[in-house]
């Protein structure tokens, strides 16, 4: 009986560990949330990110007129710090630099969060994104 119980516990533990291992690179996926200079002035944002084993790639607001492919994307896994840079477009079509500096939280959760400072041109504010 003990052998069966031990086997069942071992099996369930291995399923849990396998599920966690399949999460993969912590930035992969679609992230949604908002950013803005004040609590009242917020802009919805969506970021899709991928990882090929060496390079983080992605797009801020894919499918929208102001879509911006990531030009710089780094993750410092010792601090879970994320840095992103992209060139977006304003309402007139002019190039606007976007710089995102944040920290990953709830790393073990499928719905982990990324929050910090978002700068678009000369406007700086706070952001919070959740992985979908």
VEXVEXDO-799543 format. One record per residue (C-alpha): residue in three letters; x, y, z. Coordinates in steps of 0.2 Angstrom, whole numbers, padded with zeros to 4 digits, always signed. Layout:
N
ALAXYZ;...
//
This chain:
132
UNK+0000+0000+0000;UNK+0014+0012+0004;UNK+0022+0009-0012;UNK+0006+0014-0021;UNK+0004+0029-0011;UNK+0022+0034-0014;UNK+0020+0031-0032;UNK+0005+0042-0033;UNK+0013+0056-0024;UNK+0028+0055-0035;UNK+0017+0055-0051;UNK+0007+0070-0045;UNK+0023+0079-0040;UNK+0031+0076-0057;UNK+0016+0082-0066;UNK+0017+0098-0056;UNK+0035+0100-0060;UNK+0032+0097-0078;UNK+0019+0110-0079;UNK+0030+0123-0071;UNK+0044+0118-0083;UNK+0033+0121-0098;UNK+0031+0139-0094;UNK+0047+0142-0102;UNK+0055+0159-0105;UNK+0046+0171-0093;UNK+0043+0185-0106;UNK+0035+0174-0120;UNK+0017+0178-0123;UNK+0004+0192-0124;UNK+0005+0206-0111;UNK-0009+0218-0108;UNK-0012+0233-0097;UNK-0010+0251-0097;UNK+0002+0266-0094;UNK+0001+0284-0091;UNK+0008+0299-0082;UNK-0007+0300-0069;UNK-0020+0288-0062;UNK-0033+0297-0072;UNK-0023+0298-0089;UNK-0021+0280-0094;UNK-0017+0272-0111;UNK-0021+0254-0115;UNK-0006+0244-0122;UNK-0003+0227-0128;UNK+0014+0218-0131;UNK+0018+0202-0139;UNK+0035+0194-0135;UNK+0044+0179-0141;UNK+0061+0171-0138;UNK+0071+0160-0150;UNK+0083+0154-0137;UNK+0095+0169-0139;UNK+0085+0185-0144;UNK+0069+0192-0137;UNK+0058+0199-0151;UNK+0040+0207-0151;UNK+0029+0221-0155;UNK+0021+0235-0144;UNK+0002+0236-0150;UNK+0003+0224-0164;UNK-0010+0227-0178;UNK-0013+0245-0173;UNK-0007+0260-0183;UNK+0006+0264-0169;UNK+0013+0246-0169;UNK+0031+0246-0164;UNK+0043+0232-0166;UNK+0055+0230-0152;UNK+0072+0236-0156;UNK+0080+0232-0139;UNK+0074+0219-0127;UNK+0083+0213-0112;UNK+0080+0203-0096;UNK+0091+0203-0081;UNK+0086+0187-0073;UNK+0096+0191-0057;UNK+0084+0205-0053;UNK+0070+0200-0065;UNK+0073+0218-0073;UNK+0066+0221-0091;UNK+0071+0234-0103;UNK+0062+0237-0120;UNK+0065+0250-0133;UNK+0055+0253-0149;UNK+0050+0267-0161;UNK+0032+0271-0162;UNK+0022+0284-0172;UNK+0012+0298-0165;UNK-0005+0304-0172;UNK+0004+0314-0186;UNK+0015+0299-0191;UNK+0031+0306-0183;UNK+0043+0294-0174;UNK+0042+0293-0155;UNK+0054+0283-0145;UNK+0046+0271-0132;UNK+0057+0265-0117;UNK+0050+0253-0105;UNK+0059+0248-0089;UNK+0051+0236-0077;UNK+0052+0222-0065;UNK+0044+0205-0067;UNK+0033+0199-0052;UNK+0024+0182-0048;UNK+0037+0173-0059;UNK+0029+0156-0055;UNK+0012+0162-0060;UNK+0005+0160-0078;UNK-0002+0177-0076;UNK+0014+0185-0070;UNK+0015+0204-0070;UNK+0027+0217-0077;UNK+0027+0235-0070;UNK+0038+0250-0069;UNK+0041+0266-0079;UNK+0035+0269-0097;UNK+0042+0284-0107;UNK+0034+0289-0124;UNK+0043+0304-0131;UNK+0044+0316-0117;UNK+0030+0309-0107;UNK+0034+0297-0093;UNK+0023+0287-0082;UNK+0020+0271-0073;UNK+0014+0255-0081;UNK+0007+0238-0076;UNK+0005+0223-0088;UNK-0001+0206-0085;UNK+0003+0191-0096;UNK-0012+0183-0104;
//
